[in-house]
Amino acid sequence: MERDTHFILGVYEDEDVLLHAVEKVRSNGVKIHEVYTPYPIHGLEVVLGYKRSRLPIAAFLFGMLGTTLAMTMQFYMMSFDWPMIIGGKDYAAFPAFIPVGFEMTVLLAAFGMVGVFMISSNLKPWAQPRIFDIRSTDDKHIMAIDIANNSAMDLEKIKEILKSSGATEINNKSFE
Amino acid sequence: MQVTSSVRQPLVTGGKTYHDVTHDVSRQVEGKPSMLWFLAFLTAAGVLALGSIALIATLWEGIGMWGLNKTVGWAWDITNFVWWVGIGHAGTLISAVLLLFRQKWRTSINRAAEAMTIFAVICAAMFPVIHMGRPWLGAYWALPLPNTFGSLWVNFNSPLLWDVFAISTYFSVSLVFWYIGLIPDFATIRDRATGLRKTIYGALSFGWDGAAKTWMRYESVSLILAGLATPLVLSVHTIVSFDFATSVIPGWHTTIFPPYFVAGAIFSGFAMVLTLMIVTRKVYKLEDYITIGHIELMNIVIIITGSIVGIAYITEFFIAWYSGVEAEQYAFINRATGPYWWAYWSMMTCNVISPQLFWIKKIRTSIVATFILSIVVNIGMWFERFVIIVTSLHRDYLPSSWAMFYPTWADVGVYLFTFGLFFTLFFLFAKFFPVINMAEVKAVLKSSSEKVKK
């Protein structure tokens, strides 16, 4: 797809150095493609300027759908389709329908949200990720800078900014 | 960015670096299994095979193979069901509730505890399914499926049906929560591997690349799943307790059941986590990750929940007397002094007295004492369910139908089958999956390890 893409990678060892580095690199006008880290770093999404994830909204909507489905199903089956008096309860025994309503809310909220997460992050068993540096799932933080997005900047200047921000290594990376 | 008080105990000892974490956990997956693992696995698989004889006999002949009779229509099956579900609760408590409370010590134990949850729930769910007698028709009795009788639907007023929804939701949400946590660690193993292993773990890792944006979403998903799993886990054992509490059997018909069952579930679950983790940390040499500090904290949870359970036992007795209901009073006197007195007092000793030993620091920081007491607690919790179920049933309103329950070989065998299944699955997990959540341990390493990485 991006045959000619060419990346500069800054390798960082410490999460706090990385956070300051991201701020510094961005304030120097360099556009960061993405940062790859072996574990979640709190505040990284803030310094990278990412908008808050809307996954909680998805979870809420799927949860509402779960409640609605569960309640509709129970009232339809118990109160309309085949009404029966069981245990002296009303045909529409609302309190007795709450447990199943709750469980289906949780089920749909969880599965719906995780499904949206999988799709939005392109997580699937046959996905072939672009690995910039294999150590990014072990102990190194990798800052990838796409040269095509920074055509106004001098390459050496970018490398200098990376170096002064605390990168321990600076590498080039191209994908076939 | 994270600030931790200097008086806190380090969560990871031995001056581990990030790479050490990767190495120490991944090498268990990559290396050849030890003799000890093979021995343990074969024992578990042997128990599974032996137990399956009883299972097949039960399915072939019907549940008449069990020691149930007209008076005691529920005994070992439901006892084992409640016991296994209860054990499962600790995994969710560790991964979800401790996440919401920002307890960082959960990171070293949550993976294995969640695995235990999933396997325990599988074992638990087997019992109601087997008790259907003809489980291949069971979907019609348990799920609201259209059928040729009307459709005649399942009864949504029944706690037994609520259980179907609660247990299946609990199982599937726990599985998803567990798997989301596994994805980054599978990616770590993928990036260390070559050949077939790279392909397999590559598929398991779902193409994870560790991008900051994905991590942000991952954190968001984890938090919401924890928020959903917390009321879910409380609801599951609450609904399990409704199976009894909504009936009119003396000894079952009490409002204290939901909180008391949930506390008991966490109590037995933490005991099982301790049993498993003490062995795992030793065999896999993970003493720097699962420290004495972790064991001590889990023992404190055991003291708290054990005390809640103890208070619940005493409250039940008091309320039985205070209610003035003769049948209720008799049910409790019969528990303590009737033909099942030995089960009652085993329960009291194991659940109320033995965890109080953990008030002594020497005992709660001793591996051997913790290991023994963790098994004692689980024996006690099995007896608790047995006492509640069998002693309340065996002397019902009609003295002419009073009876005793004696388990048959098939009762014992089916219970053994679930033991075999549980340990077989756990040993397979321990060999092929990373037993510690590497990414989460790395995330707390800088603020909470003994020697932070420069």
HADDOCK unambig.tbl for C-alpha pairs under 7 A between the chains (distance, minus, plus):
assign (segid A and resid 16 and name CA) (segid B and resid 1 and name CA) 6.53 0.50 0.50
assign (segid A and resid 34 and name CA) (segid B and resid 211 and name CA) 6.39 0.50 0.50
assign (segid A and resid 34 and name CA) (segid B and resid 212 and name CA) 6.72 0.50 0.50
assign (segid A and resid 35 and name CA) (segid B and resid 211 and name CA) 5.68 0.50 0.50
assign (segid A and resid 35 and name CA) (segid B and resid 212 and name CA) 5.44 0.50 0.50
assign (segid A and resid 36 and name CA) (segid B and resid 210 and name CA) 5.02 0.50 0.50
assign (segid A and resid 36 and name CA) (segid B and resid 211 and name CA) 4.37 0.50 0.50
assign (segid A and resid 36 and name CA) (segid B and resid 212 and name CA) 5.83 0.50 0.50
assign (segid A and resid 37 and name CA) (segid B and resid 210 and name CA) 5.41 0.50 0.50
assign (segid A and resid 37 and name CA) (segid B and resid 211 and name CA) 6.53 0.50 0.50
assign (segid A and resid 37 and name CA) (segid B and resid 212 and name CA) 6.80 0.50 0.50
assign (segid A and resid 38 and name CA) (segid B and resid 210 and name CA) 6.15 0.50 0.50
assign (segid A and resid 38 and name CA) (segid B and resid 439 and name CA) 6.36 0.50 0.50
assign (segid A and resid 39 and name CA) (segid B and resid 439 and name CA) 4.73 0.50 0.50
assign (segid A and resid 39 and name CA) (segid B and resid 440 and name CA) 6.58 0.50 0.50
assign (segid A and resid 39 and name CA) (segid B and resid 442 and name CA) 6.40 0.50 0.50
assign (segid A and resid 39 and name CA) (segid B and resid 443 and name CA) 5.69 0.50 0.50
assign (segid A and resid 40 and name CA) (segid B and resid 215 and name CA) 5.56 0.50 0.50
assign (segid A and resid 40 and name CA) (segid B and resid 443 and name CA) 6.42 0.50 0.50
assign (segid A and resid 41 and name CA) (segid B and resid 443 and name CA) 6.98 0.50 0.50
assign (segid A and resid 45 and name CA) (segid B and resid 212 and name CA) 6.56 0.50 0.50
assign (segid A and resid 45 and name CA) (segid B and resid 213 and name CA) 6.90 0.50 0.50
assign (segid A and resid 45 and name CA) (segid B and resid 216 and name CA) 6.56 0.50 0.50
assign (segid A and resid 53 and name CA) (segid B and resid 217 and name CA) 6.07 0.50 0.50
assign (segid A and resid 55 and name CA) (segid B and resid 220 and name CA) 6.97 0.50 0.50
assign (segid A and resid 56 and name CA) (segid B and resid 224 and name CA) 6.79 0.50 0.50
assign (segid A and resid 74 and name CA) (segid B and resid 156 and name CA) 6.88 0.50 0.50
assign (segid A and resid 77 and name CA) (segid B and resid 153 and name CA) 6.45 0.50 0.50
assign (segid A and resid 82 and name CA) (segid B and resid 152 and name CA) 6.95 0.50 0.50
assign (segid A and resid 96 and name CA) (segid B and resid 156 and name CA) 6.99 0.50 0.50
assign (segid A and resid 96 and name CA) (segid B and resid 157 and name CA) 5.28 0.50 0.50
assign (segid A and resid 97 and name CA) (segid B and resid 156 and name CA) 6.57 0.50 0.50
assign (segid A and resid 99 and name CA) (segid B and resid 162 and name CA) 6.22 0.50 0.50
assign (segid A and resid 100 and name CA) (segid B and resid 162 and name CA) 5.75 0.50 0.50
assign (segid A and resid 100 and name CA) (segid B and resid 165 and name CA) 6.22 0.50 0.50
assign (segid A and resid 103 and name CA) (segid B and resid 165 and name CA) 6.37 0.50 0.50
assign (segid A and resid 103 and name CA) (segid B and resid 166 and name CA) 5.86 0.50 0.50
assign (segid A and resid 103 and name CA) (segid B and resid 169 and name CA) 6.33 0.50 0.50
assign (segid A and resid 106 and name CA) (segid B and resid 228 and name CA) 6.15 0.50 0.50
assign (segid A and resid 107 and name CA) (segid B and resid 169 and name CA) 5.65 0.50 0.50
assign (segid A and resid 107 and name CA) (segid B and resid 173 and name CA) 6.65 0.50 0.50
assign (segid A and resid 110 and name CA) (segid B and resid 173 and name CA) 6.57 0.50 0.50
assign (segid A and resid 110 and name CA) (segid B and resid 225 and name CA) 6.33 0.50 0.50
assign (segid A and resid 114 and name CA) (segid B and resid 221 and name CA) 6.99 0.50 0.50
assign (segid A and resid 117 and name CA) (segid B and resid 217 and name CA) 6.98 0.50 0.50
assign (segid A and resid 121 and name CA) (segid B and resid 214 and name CA) 6.02 0.50 0.50
assign (segid A and resid 123 and name CA) (segid B and resid 206 and name CA) 4.91 0.50 0.50
assign (segid A and resid 123 and name CA) (segid B and resid 207 and name CA) 5.76 0.50 0.50
assign (segid A and resid 123 and name CA) (segid B and resid 208 and name CA) 6.61 0.50 0.50
assign (segid A and resid 124 and name CA) (segid B and resid 206 and name CA) 4.40 0.50 0.50
assign (segid A and resid 124 and name CA) (segid B and resid 207 and name CA) 6.39 0.50 0.50
assign (segid A and resid 125 and name CA) (segid B and resid 203 and name CA) 4.33 0.50 0.50
assign (segid A and resid 125 and name CA) (segid B and resid 204 and name CA) 6.10 0.50 0.50
assign (segid A and resid 125 and name CA) (segid B and resid 205 and name CA) 6.92 0.50 0.50
assign (segid A and resid 125 and name CA) (segid B and resid 206 and name CA) 4.21 0.50 0.50
assign (segid A and resid 125 and name CA) (segid B and resid 207 and name CA) 6.62 0.50 0.50
assign (segid A and resid 126 and name CA) (segid B and resid 203 and name CA) 5.95 0.50 0.50
assign (segid A and resid 126 and name CA) (segid B and resid 206 and name CA) 6.75 0.50 0.50
assign (segid A and resid 127 and name CA) (segid B and resid 206 and name CA) 6.10 0.50 0.50
assign (segid A and resid 127 and name CA) (segid B and resid 207 and name CA) 4.79 0.50 0.50
assign (segid A and resid 128 and name CA) (segid B and resid 207 and name CA) 5.54 0.50 0.50
assign (segid A and resid 129 and name CA) (segid B and resid 207 and name CA) 4.99 0.50 0.50
assign (segid A and resid 129 and name CA) (segid B and resid 208 and name CA) 6.67 0.50 0.50
assign (segid A and resid 129 and name CA) (segid B and resid 209 and name CA) 6.12 0.50 0.50
assign (segid A and resid 131 and name CA) (segid B and resid 209 and name CA) 6.46 0.50 0.50
assign (segid A and resid 134 and name CA) (segid B and resid 191 and name CA) 5.93 0.50 0.50
assign (segid A and resid 137 and name CA) (segid B and resid 187 and name CA) 6.74 0.50 0.50
assign (segid A and resid 137 and name CA) (segid B and resid 188 and name CA) 4.93 0.50 0.50
assign (segid A and resid 137 and name CA) (segid B and resid 210 and name CA) 6.84 0.50 0.50
assign (segid A and resid 138 and name CA) (segid B and resid 19 and name CA) 6.07 0.50 0.50
assign (segid A and resid 138 and name CA) (segid B and resid 22 and name CA) 6.16 0.50 0.50
assign (segid A and resid 138 and name CA) (segid B and resid 188 and name CA) 6.23 0.50 0.50
assign (segid A and resid 139 and name CA) (segid B and resid 18 and name CA) 5.22 0.50 0.50
assign (segid A and resid 139 and name CA) (segid B and resid 19 and name CA) 5.49 0.50 0.50
